[in-house]
Amino acid sequence: MNQLFKLPLGALRRCVANFIALGLMLGVPIRGLAERPGSGTFTTIDFPGALSTAYLPQIWIRINAEGQIVGGYQDTSGKGHGFLLSNGNFFTVDGPGAIFSELNAINPEGDIVGDYVDANSNFVAFLLSKGKLTRISFPGATETSLNSINPRGDIVGYYTVAGGPRHGYLLREGIFTSFDFPGANLTVASAINTEGKIAGIYRDTAGNMHGYLLSDGVFTPIDVPGAIFTTAIDINPEGTIVGRYNTPDGKGHGYVLRGGQFTTIDVPGSVLSFATGINAKSDIVGKYMTADGKFHGFLLQ
């Protein structure tokens, strides 16, 4: 373990490399009805002096119940770093000797999951707790990503083996459980809430992307009505889901799915918007791009 810096983070959990099979069933698709954007206050999140915030497609911005926010930014030299925004203060969080870093999620205890690329171009997934870093890898995987951690320390993400497709997994009490959306050729677990419900992304055999909810062993597809592309990125304790969808014109939008109803999120003045995080208070975070091609984070309260 390597100490990065001192932060008020939660308890460290030991991760043991084991895995078991999981039998799952297919649920009824969630399609619902699309509403116009709801009301709220948008606040831009830009790391001070950054060239761009949440600039890569895979970088998500996440928020916990205490209002702490994590994500990634690009400095003026083009290098990527992870960041923590806590009590109005920004902190850079980089893996040891990293040439690229990003933070993917933070739970209420302050435990953070993320990844970095080391000096030898190795992709490293990690848990950061009490200022110490623990590497985590799915057994036999060539790549492991940690996408979310809930209050009890359960972690979800994806892994690949020898250049194969991505598979979802759950890491609970040191045990890895692998799963795939039935019939999909790619599965990613994006988030897990306190109830153990998992939101994620899958690609069908025709190459189309969809969101899903995995609850009590049952998969339910999620598709925004009229969309050509849907992802489910985060889920809060109440089961409200946020994500991204694309319309036939190719434009990206954020959405909230609550009680079977979709609500679109578009940051005013943006050319595209994604919703990537939601906490227990229903505060929403995400990213948007302006006409100059720069990405910014946002908080919607």
Buried (B, 14 or more C-beta within 10 A) or exposed (E): EEEBEEBEBBEBBEBEBEBEEBEBEEBEEBBBEBEEBEEEEBEEBBBEEBBBBBBBEEBBBBBBBBBBBBBBBBBEEEBBBBBBBBEEEBEBBBBBEBBBBBBBBBBBBBBBBBBBBBEEEEBBBBBBBBBBBBBBBBEEBEBBBBBBBBBEBBBBBBBBBEEEEBBBBBBBEEEBBBBBBEEBBBBBBBBBBBEBBBBBBBBBEEEEBBBBBBBEEEBBBBBBEEBBBBBBBBBBBBBBBBBBBBBEEEEBBBBBBBEEEBBBBBBEEBBBBBBBBBBBBBBBBBBBBBEEEBBBBBBBE
